[in-house]
């Protein structure tokens, strides 16, 4: 079981600019991988391609042996719902609903809100948000919001967790905290974590690192 | 997605309220305008049906022309020349076989009652004033079965006319024109005969100017006698069980008789065509109101969809499907539509209740006293269906646009 990236190319715009120039690598399940590179190196683009949100111009992504861009819409959405979690740089919480409800959003699709209420509370408590279940996102600090967003990504115990600059908007203390949580997701229930970051310190905390330069893999460690 | 949709609406209270107001105004306007117009129309139609016969059988006025007699007198002649050709009208139009008609009407189950008339133009004089009008000679007991004139009597009783003896019941406007009062005697002449005295034994007021201002009801025998034509009738008024059926009955009888037959809706065709124009105007007004309200919903939801691009992206990344995103916004439109429609119906109903208390004198409805408002359930059902249909359509377009948004485009745009 793995994420297999084979010969992925991506062109943008008109006239076309090749952002990714044929990338191939494989991430075994259970790993914590960081994608690093300068801005414009295509690392975020690669992450979205790997996570089924953006189709590549050429090449394929196989997750658990299945080409994600050949799944039917229904299967794809189910796959995202059950097996993937996303953490974005801008945490994107839904502003109208409370923290707890935000965390429970993915379970709403399957109608399991009730069953997941306790795990959601445990998760928030674990992230130090025990007394903020019923707060609205705007009543929280940036770091707290990001923790809620991670709790939301983790509520379904996804096999794959994709994070785009999760620490990008946070101070170093909150950044450390987020790294700790991501690492714990990796170690506690074995989620495969793929994280884009430009911070070399955080990148170094991953079990393996993929370096991108000008749309090509320049090194894997 | 109901949960999130409701949260969305509650989160932007002011926008929700204003959108709602648009729909409420639309639905209220629909209820009030429709209630007013159809109340008015129903009232007029009831008046028409009550005061006048549903069907009338008239003697046909055949015109005599140069060639009318060719067939009878000069069968073989090629040309017939007159020194002085016959001039138009026969001397008196009458129903040729009234007994035949009576038999026919009696045996028809669709006929409730009929009343033979002898109608003639008259001149009424009192002192130096003379006013022209119509004398309708009736059998009062038959006539009261055909129309509800008895209900509109202001003074006296309609049956006081009796079977003869020069007594008349007069419309109040007409009486005013003559300058006479209840209980006094007026002189009536058909223009040829010597004026004869008639006693005013009743006054009616139907609220219909043409009737109140010119009609004089008298005994059938008196009217025939004045014209010098005993036993002749020139009109039969008929009341039927189903007023919608009248038109077809008229059509039917026309096929098999010499007389001219008119149903109430044919007699009042110009009246009814005014209703059609009124209804068209009403529907246009309401359409405009609803379109405006619809645009309100459309604009606001469009704005909301754009504001919520990030939310849409995040929902998609959680595995929510296009259809679920569409329903998120569609539900909001539906809630607005349904809540707006129901509040509008309540408001409309209250305004209608108030309108009913307004005095409404004069005009063709002199007798009504108050505005007539219709509370027909169909108006309320229409208001509900129209508001909901309009708001779901208006929200469908933004919702579909939201459903089409691809998460990556939104995320990429957000990162730029």
Boltz contact constraints between the chains, C-beta under 6 A:
constraints:
  - contact:
      token1: [A, 48]
      token2: [B, 408]
      max_distance: 6.0
  - contact:
      token1: [A, 53]
      token2: [B, 407]
      max_distance: 6.0
  - contact:
      token1: [A, 53]
      token2: [B, 408]
      max_distance: 6.0
  - contact:
      token1: [A, 54]
      token2: [B, 408]
      max_distance: 6.0
  - contact:
      token1: [A, 77]
      token2: [B, 319]
      max_distance: 6.0
  - contact:
      token1: [A, 77]
      token2: [B, 321]
      max_distance: 6.0
  - contact:
      token1: [A, 80]
      token2: [B, 319]
      max_distance: 6.0
  - contact:
      token1: [A, 81]
      token2: [B, 319]
      max_distance: 6.0
  - contact:
      token1: [A, 86]
      token2: [B, 317]
      max_distance: 6.0
  - contact:
      token1: [A, 92]
      token2: [B, 310]
      max_distance: 6.0
  - contact:
      token1: [A, 92]
      token2: [B, 314]
      max_distance: 6.0
  - contact:
      token1: [A, 94]
      token2: [B, 311]
      max_distance: 6.0
  - contact:
      token1: [A, 96]
      token2: [B, 7]
      max_distance: 6.0
  - contact:
      token1: [A, 96]
      token2: [B, 8]
      max_distance: 6.0
  - contact:
      token1: [A, 96]
      token2: [B, 11]
      max_distance: 6.0
  - contact:
      token1: [A, 97]
      token2: [B, 7]
      max_distance: 6.0
  - contact:
      token1: [A, 105]
      token2: [B, 318]
      max_distance: 6.0
  - contact:
      token1: [A, 106]
      token2: [B, 318]
      max_distance: 6.0
  - contact:
      token1: [A, 109]
      token2: [B, 319]
      max_distance: 6.0
  - contact:
      token1: [A, 109]
      token2: [B, 320]
      max_distance: 6.0
